[in-house]
Amino acid sequence: MKILITGATGLIGSEITSQCHQHNISVHYLTTSTDKLVSNENHKGFYWNPTTGEIDGKCFEGVTAIINLAGASISRRWTKKYKAEILNSRINALRTLNEGLKQSDTRKIKSFVSASAIGIYPNSLSNYYEETESGVDDSFLGEVVKRWEKEADTFESYGFSVSKIRIGLVMASDGGALPEMAKPIKYGLGAAFGAGTQWQSWIHVSDLARMFLYVIENQLKGVYNGVGPNPVTNLKLTKELARVLNKPLILPNIPKFVMQTALGEMSYILFNSQRVSSKKIEEEGFVFSYQNICRALEDLVGKSGTNSSKALYTKEYV
């Protein structure tokens, strides 16, 4: 098997690449930086520029599956200009891939999997969302994900299986867009956001990477939620992180207006609530290694808290 990955150097892409190499799966990857091009037996880079639509067609040679993770991070202040970049980077990446495939032999390709995000689900403290949900969150992120998925659907014309994984709160031991979730706790300044009742549907980065590969190996089609089986509230997550780091929580919850002042519109991702189900992927036979927040945190941070400086979290919409 040979997989082409966009966004291979990011948080999720790096883990997928690592797992591929552990299972002797060759990886082709696309990068916008010529400095990141390498050419090894099982790991080969190719240049592309989604902004201009440029792509090295050789990247598709021998490829049996494609994973698309490309897109600007949502963890920067959402200025009007940057909001356009968040959307355009996702759409342009898919369109550039599509145009490249039109000029290539696609007969060996069996599966195409694109990242998506649970940000498409409406903000709710009570709903429990499955993939059949038709509502779309009335927010910038909801609109981004809606258009992102619509663009991914254009790949269905090729005949290989097409799927989208709606990624939730990705938990990893390095990297990430919201390290401040761990840093204040480390220094005894941690607190939940707002009422703390907002749901956070999380997943261990290792499980997420395995899910992408599982979807490819089984040529699954359609939408799957990239979340673990047991969502938690923001307050629960904060308390468990403090417990693992062996730090007290002594401050009151952080009011919404404080984060709005500090982060602007981007603060929305700290307070919106989506309780999301993993039932569909589990019914396909996928088994999570990290089903509970306690075990996931202990794996990533360590029971003694000695690795607390590496406890970084990102609400990844890729």
Buried (B, 14 or more C-beta within 10 A) or exposed (E): BBBBBBBBBBBBBBBBBEBBBEEEBBBBBBBEEEEEEEEEEEBBBBBBEBEEEEBBBEBBBBBBBBBBBBBBBBBBEBEEEBBEBBBBBBBBBBBBBBBBBEEBEBEBBBBBBBBBBBBBBBBBEEBBBBBEBEEBBEBBBBBBBBEBBEBBEEBEEBEBBBBBBBBBBBBBBBBBBBBBBBBBBBEEBBBBBBBBEBBBBBBBBBBBBBBBBBBBBBBBBEBBBBBBBBBBBBBBBBBBBBBBBEBEBEEEBBEBEEBBEEBEEBBBBBBBBBBBBBEBBBEEEBEBEBBBBBEBBBBBBBEEBEBBEBBBBBBBBB
